[in-house]
């Protein structure tokens, strides 16, 4: 799978080498992250309405290999600082991801909402979990991506630019991670 993703990254880079407009240059990003800002690809985040400051930091981390995911490292490698800013601003202006059509299981939604309040997710991510500044939008993110990312923060295999998420996730058991991801993905 990783080899296939790396080959895809190289193909996308080659295809966009002569691109001129931001829309043409960002096409490789949207191939995985969703044309309309909402990813249809498993374990791949939606980028629509993502905070520009957060996206900029993440792209920089990928480019500098401070965050390692080979396809993203390869795609970000040739990007200039100006490119990173343009891409981040583009993502921020895309439409925000929509929640799934179904409302979700009421009991799981209630448990997830209680966990968001208990662990004060809304103190950094905003009341509607839309994010702010260098804190990401997590509302209506893909459930599989949220669960994966929260678990990685918990087991300390995903490193942010500070330790706050590892500290927040440390006391949360896996079953609660599933409820958090379920709720956050379905926020209305």
C-alpha positions, 0 to 999 in steps of 0.5 A, spaced: 500 500 500 505 504 501 509 503 495 502 504 491 501 511 495 508 513 493 508 511 486 501 515 486 505 521 489 510 521 484 505 521 478 501 526 481 507 531 482 509 529 474 502 531 472 502 538 475 509 540 473 507 544 468 501 547 472 500 554 472 494 556 476 493 554 483 487 550 481 492 546 476 497 546 482 493 543 487 489 538 483 494 533 486 492 534 493 485 534 491 485 527 488 486 524 495 483 529 499 477 530 495 475 535 489 470 539 493 474 539 500 471 532 502 475 526 502 472 520 499 479 516 501 479 512 507 484 515 512 485 521 508 483 527 511 478 532 508 481 539 507 475 543 506 475 550 510 481 547 514 484 553 518 490 556 513 495 557 519 494 549 521 494 547 514 501 551 513 504 548 519 502 541 517 505 542 509 511 545 512 512 539 517 511 534 511 516 538 507 521 538 512 519 531 514 518 533 521 511 529 520 513 523 516 508 520 511 512 518 504 507 520 499 505 527 503 513 528 504 514 527 496 509 532 494 511 537 499 518 537 498 518 541 492 514 546 495 516 553 496 514 557 502 509 561 498 506 555 495 505 553 502 501 559 504 497 559 497 495 552 498 493 553 505 489 559 503 486 555 498 484 549 503 481 554 508 476 557 502 474 551 500 467 548 503 467 545 509 465 538 509 458 535 510 456 530 516 454 524 513 446 524 511 444 519 517 444 523 524 447 517 527 445 513 533 443 517 539 446 514 544 453 514 541 452 521 539 450 523 546 456 519 549 461 523 544 458 529 546 459 528 553 466 526 552 467 532 547 465 537 553 469 532 559 475 533 555 474 540 553 475 539 546 471 545 544 476 549 548 482 549 543 477 547 537 472 552 538 465 550 540 463 548 533 469 544 533 471 548 527 478 550 529 482 556 530 488 559 528 493 553 528 488 548 531 485 544 526 477 544 524 475 537 526 468 537 525 465 533 520 472 530 518 472 523 516 470 518 522 476 513 520 481 518 520 479 521 526 479 515 530 486 513 527 489 520 529 486 520 536 489 513 537 496 515 534 496 521 539 494 516 545 499 511 543 504 517 541 506 515 534 503 521 532 507 527 534 504 534 533 508 541 534 506 540 541 504 535 546 497 537 548 494 532 544 498 526 547 496 529 554 489 530 552 488 523 549 492 519 555 486 517 559 481 516 554 480 508 553 479 506 545 472 505 546 471 512 548 476 514 542 471 510 537 465 514 540 469 521 540 470 520 532 463 518 531 460 524 534 465 529 531 464 526 524 457 527 525 456 534 528 450 538 525 
